[in-house]
Amino acid sequence: MNTSSVAGFAGVVREQGLRYIGSVRLWGLVGLLGFLGLVGCNNSGGGLLDDPGATALPSLKVNLPPPPSFAEPNTPREYPDGTVSVYGLRKEFHRYSEQKNKYLGQKVKLKAFLLEVYQCPVCPKNQTCKPCSEPHMFVADEANSAKDKAMLVVEHRVFKVKDPKITIGKQYTFEGMFQQSSPKGFSASDGLIVFYTMVDDTNKPYIGPAQVAELEAAKFEAAAAKAKGATPPPPAPGK
């Protein structure tokens, strides 16, 4: 077979193949339309479910949780005495803008209810247990709030000093530094309080490690300034 014959034969095969493909597409479309016609109506003009032998599928019942509420809570962002709420601290995180949280990295006074104080699990006798977490508390704007909505107050315990006398469900004012992480490894994207001080149930101030360190640093600076004959700096407000 010469070259021209081969080319002619190939052209015929190509033409027949295209016709075949076109036919398949045409008949596929006709079949689809016919099927839709069967589903959509019968000879009497009604739907398929109108036929005597047709059976309706049982209706499905979907149990969905109630939609979340996007209403603003009744808790104020800041109280008349200058203390702030958990809601107020977190609301200052502007997720979709460059605006900074005005409280972040600042010492604040948080008014909140005590939900829980972490207790180190008791290690059974003659067993080796993993180390306990650092002391911390969970606080919230409402006494019956869920723990997962609470804010952490961390690092309040002072070595060889009795814990503060506090009551679960009672409202306190916690003074501390509002941060997203603490020196001992706690972290929270929506913020936490590194504890400085509070007034406990004995109506006496309980001073935490961060406040102790700050006071000691101030004393050291005052002593150093006095040794050089300079006037020591005035103490910070509230000290």
Secondary structure by P-SEA (a helix, b strand, c coil): ccaaaaaaaaaaaaaaaaaaaaaaaaaaaaaaaaaaaaacccccccccccccccccccbbbbbbcccccccccccccccccccccaaaaaaacccccccccccccbbbbbbbbbcbbbbccccccccccccccccbbbbccccccccccccccccccccccccccccccbbbbbbcccccccccbbbbcccccccccccccccbbbbcaaaaaaaaaaaaaaaaaaaaccccccccccc
